[in-house]
């Protein structure tokens, strides 16, 4: 009897109580809109808090006590001028200068080297927006030049090598304390540097991610003395660290997930009845399909049962009469014809048997009939069956039974013999030189009433490629040389594995192309002495 399909809510009988309960259920669906909006607002608030905490103001400050720089002074005497600069030995970032005429553009200044690490890389200013200088100024000049030297851009390194690229901006100063706030985007390339290297401003994009030095200079000033004492140099800006960027991504994901959940919740009411109808339709379709399949399976089983009798009876007669005819006095042509009739009939009978076995397996009707029988006698029959065929091909055929293997066992002798015949038949068919060996070993005793046996069929034949080891156990699959497939259906190994699984056994194969194959069958069988003891009891 088919089971009732799964439903989220079962329909209640008509009546006031059922009506009130249904109304209460739909009321919960109506409230989903309000709950979804509240949930979405909570997510937006949380994501906004994450974003606000991620956008923080960062400051990098260089002071006289900092260890992130090395100070240096410079003047036009390096280029033939007469100006001089004197750093204060007692106060870092403090210096005095004497401007003297004699060159077109006299200058002097003080700078801080920032690329002090082992890799010689400067500081990263790409996340900052402003440069703030706090200094005390004494002198006649009223303007200073702020200089940043950066690494050359990657596009021009083949021309510039590792030369510094100077960025500069002029700022106004007054005697005494000065606080200069300079946006970094006001810094521009020095005109003299552009002309000396033959490049334009459009060709150079400053690399603020690698700032190598910061300097303050006085140039084109009237002769005289001046002194500068810098209290600090700082860069500031709103920036994101990697962790903060991940917080923003998390907030965006929360919003997306929240929106998706809200969409799903609001769609539940629309999908509810559709899902119920689909489940009812699917249940009816499954019930109809199962009834049709059971009917078809019964018809197939009845057909196979009739065909088994209708086909086997005339085939057995054909085979029997062919044996009878072969005993008479026949000329060579007649004997060849009779032998062809007999071999064709036997082949057709084997094909029909395999197909019927496969049909039984697929229908789950492969029944085992275990009885006590002589395993040693069974092995002798197999030896007689295949030895002549192997010797006709010049093969050595060996059947070995370990001493600990019991002579009498309880199993289905027909099916066990069928398994071994399939394996030995393939071994002889696909071996042209060498040997075919069947070994039987006892692995271990089972739980009181059974013993575990191992049957090994080993040959020195053509072998099987590694990518074809699974295919050989599929129905109607034949691998290897097509010329050797004559007389086979590709069902033997498939039926063999199904029989062993029904017996609670297993089959494994190891093979090397050109060297041979090794099939190992393990199965549990009953022990005759145990069965006999039970009967006596």
Secondary structure by P-SEA (a helix, b strand, c coil): cccccccccccccccaaaaaaaaaaaaaaaaaaaaaaaaaaaaaaaaaaaaaaabbbbbbbbccccccbbbbbbccccccccbbbbccccccccbbbbbbccccccccbbbbbccccccbbbbbcccccbbbbbbcccccccbbbbbbbbcccccccccccbbbbbbbbbbbbcccbbbbbbccccccccaaaaaaacccccccccccccccccccccccccbbbbbbbbcbbbbbbbbccaaaaaaaaaaaaaaaaaaaaaaaaaacccaaaaaaaaaaaaaaaaaaaaaaaaaaaaaaaaaaaaaaaacaaaaaaaaaaaaaaaaccccaaaaaaaaaaaaaaaaaaaaaaaaaaaaaaaacccccbbbbbcaaaaaaaaaaacaaaaaaabbbbbbbbccccccccccaaaaaaaaaaaaaaaaaaaccccbbbbbbbbcccccccbbbbbbbbbbccccccccccccccccccccccccccccccccaaaaaaaaaaaaccbbbbbbccccbbbbbbbbbbbbaaaaaaaaac
